[in-house]
Amino acid sequence: MGLAKKHIQELKSQDIGAFLQENTVNNAYIMGLLENLGRLPSSFNGDWLVKLLDNENSGIRFLAVKNLGKLKNDCFLSVLNNVAINDSDTNVRREAVSAIGRLRKLNSKEILFNKLKDEDPKVVCQAIRGLLVFKGMEEVDKQLKPLLNHQNEMVRQVIRKEYFSSKETNNPQKHTESYDYLKNIVVHGDTIETMKLLKDESVHLTFTSPPYYNARDYSIYPSYKYYLEFLRNVFQEVYRITKEGRFLLLNTSPVIVPRVSRSHSSKRYPIPFDIHHYLMEMGWEFIDDIIWEKPEASVKNRIGGFQQHRKPLGYKPNTVTEYIFVYRKSTEKLLDWNIHQYDDETVKESKITGEFDTTNVWNIDPCFDKVHSAVFPIELCKRVIQYYSYKNDLIFDPFGGSGTVGRTAKTLGRYFFLTEKDEKYFSYMKSKFSFELGDDCPAKFMSFNDFKGTIV
Ligand SMILES: C[S@@+](CC[C@H](N)C(=O)[O-])C[C@H]1O[C@@H](n2cnc3c(N)ncnc32)[C@H](O)[C@@H]1O
């Protein structure tokens, strides 16, 4: 039970220090009190808070510092500095630096300069935050700018954004728009060659499932290294053609390449984990790992042997999951910037209504197709497109297959652009699209050369 608001209001108007001395209260009571003090008038006597800085409970020390910070009184500067240097708990130290920063007093500058050398990067970030209030003062800028070479990535990012960012992109197109020659187009050709024809920042969202390494007839590569290099080149181009701050959702899972004979073992390739570091290196920012879970009855049975012999080491669980890793093209802009590019009507029309996934585990039945052996379930495409794009956005799938991403995008009021190199699947995809009278942007299927001729 929390402390009653009325009780706390009463306490605030009296001498809390004296009250605490006269009454025996436990730590939970003190914590409750500190958590619920709310706004404090500058006349508030914080001396009893200073006494709590010696409490053995780090939670109490943390909250005491936080409340001292609210007083914005520089008579507590040296006490807070003492905590920032000596407290044994790093959260308490950070909070003390944050409180010093929030004082916004010129005489706290020197203390904050010292904190820039702290070994905890979060303390350094708090000190930077406090000092940025004085951004533009020569001595402050002189201390902050060199942190562009700091060993911690968060510190570097803050300094880059504050001092070295080029605010304007040179993209001539509005963020929400896309080129007409890409809308509802399927190109029969190699995806990398096709992407090379596209301008920077052409697509809003990419959702794709690359060929499984040597596990299907359409996906034969000379070596795993070659395969990963191929994917690296694909996603490097996807990065270039993705609009600022927009997403790539990559569906992969480890694959097994069967054994050569009974005297050899099969090999399992951890594709999602191997491709991940390439993506990070080229600038994609990791956002989420979504697990697509299928019913056990729908997947290959691997556990049968173990079920009979039950011998350790021979355990092979049925694989009921695939990964959908979510990446964002790096930018200094917040997601809010992306969202604010859209007009109110588009935002309203794109809102997700009704039920939605509240966890990163999505239960969806797989889809089986008589022509293509690895098609997306429409339900999966629906969720991805609705969660990660707005109406009229351009959705790209470099590995089009049977065209599920394209068809779903169209039904959801988005445009699509697909590439597929296999003649059989390209024709199959064409047969699956319905062409309706009155459709002002029907799907167009083109050879690589025809598409090349349309680019303006
Ligand atoms: C896993 S399937 C994608 C299936 C698709 N998600 C669907 O719902 O139908 C991968 C597809 O990529 C195609 N592909 C492989 N290499 C390609 C390349 N270099 N350029 C374009 N498409 C390619 C394959 O022919 C295959 O149809």
The ligand as an SDF file (V2000), in Angstrom:
LIG
                    3D

 27 29  0  0  0  0  0  0  0  0999 V2000
   12.2700  -17.2450  -50.0570 C   0  0  0  0  0  0  0  0  0  0  0  0
   11.7450  -16.8570  -51.6570 S   0  0  0  0  0  0  0  0  0  0  0  0
   10.6530  -15.5140  -51.3930 C   0  0  0  0  0  0  0  0  0  0  0  0
    9.2160  -15.9000  -51.3630 C   0  0  0  0  0  0  0  0  0  0  0  0
    8.2870  -14.7540  -51.1520 C   0  0  0  0  0  0  0  0  0  0  0  0
    8.4840  -14.1540  -49.8590 N   0  0  0  0  0  0  0  0  0  0  0  0
    6.8130  -15.1730  -51.3200 C   0  0  0  0  0  0  0  0  0  0  0  0
    6.0040  -14.8670  -50.4370 O   0  0  0  0  0  0  0  0  0  0  0  0
    6.4830  -15.7790  -52.3030 O   0  0  0  0  0  0  0  0  0  0  0  0
   13.1520  -16.1230  -52.3630 C   0  0  0  0  0  0  0  0  0  0  0  0
   12.9990  -15.7340  -53.8130 C   0  0  0  0  0  0  0  0  0  0  0  0
   14.1330  -14.9740  -54.2130 O   0  0  0  0  0  0  0  0  0  0  0  0
   14.4000  -15.2340  -55.5860 C   0  0  0  0  0  0  0  0  0  0  0  0
   15.7900  -14.8150  -55.8520 N   0  0  0  0  0  0  0  0  0  0  0  0
   16.9370  -15.4590  -55.5100 C   0  0  0  0  0  0  0  0  0  0  0  0
   17.9980  -14.7520  -55.9060 N   0  0  0  0  0  0  0  0  0  0  0  0
   17.5300  -13.6200  -56.4680 C   0  0  0  0  0  0  0  0  0  0  0  0
   18.1730  -12.4860  -57.0630 C   0  0  0  0  0  0  0  0  0  0  0  0
   19.4990  -12.3830  -57.1380 N   0  0  0  0  0  0  0  0  0  0  0  0
   17.3940  -11.4890  -57.5520 N   0  0  0  0  0  0  0  0  0  0  0  0
   16.0320  -11.5810  -57.4990 C   0  0  0  0  0  0  0  0  0  0  0  0
   15.3880  -12.6330  -56.9530 N   0  0  0  0  0  0  0  0  0  0  0  0
   16.1220  -13.6430  -56.4560 C   0  0  0  0  0  0  0  0  0  0  0  0
   14.1580  -16.7240  -55.6910 C   0  0  0  0  0  0  0  0  0  0  0  0
   13.9250  -17.1120  -57.0240 O   0  0  0  0  0  0  0  0  0  0  0  0
   12.9410  -16.9220  -54.7880 C   0  0  0  0  0  0  0  0  0  0  0  0
   11.7470  -16.8760  -55.5180 O   0  0  0  0  0  0  0  0  0  0  0  0
  1  2  1  0
  2  3  1  0
  2 10  1  0
  3  4  1  0
  4  5  1  0
  5  6  1  0
  5  7  1  0
  7  8  2  0
  7  9  1  0
 10 11  1  0
 11 12  1  0
 11 26  1  0
 12 13  1  0
 13 14  1  0
 13 24  1  0
 14 15  1  0
 14 23  1  0
 15 16  2  0
 16 17  1  0
 17 18  1  0
 17 23  2  0
 18 19  1  0
 18 20  2  0
 20 21  1  0
 21 22  2  0
 22 23  1  0
 24 25  1  0
 24 26  1  0
 26 27  1  0
M  CHG  2   2   1   9  -1
M  END
$$$$
